[in-house]
Structure formats: C-alpha cells, structure tokens
Amino acid sequence: MITEQDVRKAIAKARDNFDADALPIDADFGDAGLDSLDQASVLLELQEATGIEFPEDASNLNSIEAVLHYAQSRQS
Amino acid sequence: MQNDTFGVAAIGTYLPVETQGNESLATQFGFADDFLSSKIGVTAPRRKSSSEETSDLCVRAFEDLRNRAGDRLDDVDLIVVVTQNPDGHGLPHTSAIVHQKLDLPKRCFAFDISLGCSGFVAALAITKGYLSATGGRKAILFTADPYSKVLDREDRNTALIFGDGACATLICETPAWRIGAFDFGTDGKKSAALSVTPEAKLVMNGRSVFDFCALNVPGSVERALTANGLTKQDVDGYVLHPGSRYIVDTLHDRLKVPRIPFPAPYGNTVSSSIPMILRNMDPVVQRTVVVSGFGVGLSWATTVLRSVTP
C-alpha cells in the first residue's frame, strides 16, 4: 500500500532542496516546481518500491492526491 | 576463432558550426530558469546546414580522422555507417555514397547499420566480428544521425536535446583501446517510445525512455563488467550515452559512482555521442572505460574498452 508519506519521500529523493513535507496534498506538481523529469523519478521510485505500474501517459497523476488515488485503485 | 586484438585506434569528429540557442527556446516552452542547466545540459545543440547530407558529415569526420591517423587509413577493408537518417531515402545506403566521396577501392566493402543511440557500441561488435570472419584488418566506423532532419522544433520533449554531428572511428589490430565482452538487450514492446511518425516528425515518450534507461542500463553495466572479469573498482571512466544531464546523473547515482560534468553541451548526437567523448579521453590515464549506449528500440549496448597504450 502506498501512503502519503511514501509519495513525499519519493518527491524528496527525486528533487534536491525541495520541501516535500510542505507540499499540499492536492497541489499541482508543475505549479509547485516539479518538472516532468522529477515526476518520472517519483513514479519510478514508487513503482520499484511497491510493484505498482503507472500508465505511460501519467499526465493526470499530477499531485500527491492523484498518485494515491491511482495507486489505491490498482491495489483494491 | 575470434580475433581479440581489434580495438579503437583513433577517432575523428565533426560538429557543425551553426547552433540553436536553447535558452530562448526553453523560455518559449515555459521551462523554469534552471531546467536547461540542471536537467537537460544541452545549451547549444549543433545544426547542420540544409545543404549538408549525412554522407557529408561522415566525410568531414573522416578528414579529422585523417589528420590524426594519417597513413594508418590506407587499405581499409570495410566502412560502416550507423544512421537512421540516411542520405535521401536510404537507397543506396549512405556508406556506399561515403565510399564514392572518399574514392575508396572496390575491395573495401560498405554497409549501413540501422540503430540509434546504442549504435556505436553495437557496431563495435559487428565491425570486430566482420573483420574476424573475413580476415580483414581495418575498418572505419562512421556514426552520423542528424536528427535535425526529423526534429519538430515546436516539440518541447525533443527540440532542446538533439544535436547534429558525426564521428569516424578507426578499428584495427593496433589500437589504443581493445574492445572487450559485450552486454546487449532490446525491449521491442517499447519501440514506439522513440520513433518517427508518418509525417516524418520525431516523437519521444520521455518517461518511458527514462524508465527504460534507469531500469536496464545499470544492470547492463554490471553484467558487462562481470563478463570482462572486472569490478567497478577497476574502472577509470564511464561513458554513458549523454541523452540528457538528468539521465546521466540518474545512471551514475544508480551505479553508485560519482557524477561527472555533463559532457555534451553541443547536444545528444545519437550514435556519435560516445565516440565524441572518447576522442578526448587519454588511454594512458583512462585505461579501463565502460561505454554504454541506449535509446531507440528501445535497446542498450555496453562494453568495456581496455587500454593497450603503454
């Protein structure tokens, strides 16, 4: 099960000097300064940790909340 | 019986003078100020002129090789051109056109290899195998894949990354570096992730390519080292295809080796990217070098070059 904390840890690992704990759960990654490469790293980190495969077009997985919703839908 | 004496003797390079200003383009695409420097690494990708053909890039690289190798280029048995952006429509093969432009003898065979970023390393194996199988002694391996022919300049996924260039690498029995054992692989299910549309436009699924590289290249490097009886402690340098700064940094991190300054501000020159860097490496100092190319296919090719220079 992916938790909110797992996603925040993955963000912190993907992007140096970024306060992942301060990111609102529904904040858009792009608006918060996370580019597409950061987002790719976050999803890869979560995929390797949990085995959940994210879709090739992950443009909708653009917030912590959206990632959690997707992961939960795959695990239920 | 395989002849293991073949290796890389000398490398000639060609980078067109014209550059594309990436800073203004990055701003136009809406990227953050530090995106170019921290993620892409390519500041001024080179662009060939509209009158230059792929074979012309090869000839320019050959001229540079001739300045370095001189009469060691006599009696070449084979020329190979690695490209997926050939002269015209690819028939005749570009290597035959290079053969004509260099006025090479009829006994010198010529063929093209259709591979992208894994092409240089794969062609080392093919060239070495050809020479071993035929009793040949020398080959010139050209890499020239001018992506400006298919770049969509409005595509933020690709327009900042690729640059034009060419290399000519002399393969012979008196090399600077010998070619070691290889590790290869292809994931054809992901072939659409880096492809050219029917409208002749390059498209790339950046995340798919990133995942492929991050998940496969470190393992390939480890297997290639094992196949050569080596460990990371034996390696003096890594030349990992510089697709972008981000992927190079990611791969160094995953291999747990120190990051390096991004070596290709002139752009991702596809199959030329590795020899473009190798040319500036000193076989006296960097005696054991891992080279790994990865991309179109999606595919990877890795080997280890070991110096025989005293």
HADDOCK unambig.tbl for C-alpha pairs under 7 A between the chains (distance, minus, plus):
assign (segid A and resid 40 and name CA) (segid B and resid 207 and name CA) 5.56 0.50 0.50
assign (segid A and resid 44 and name CA) (segid B and resid 211 and name CA) 6.72 0.50 0.50
assign (segid A and resid 56 and name CA) (segid B and resid 208 and name CA) 6.44 0.50 0.50
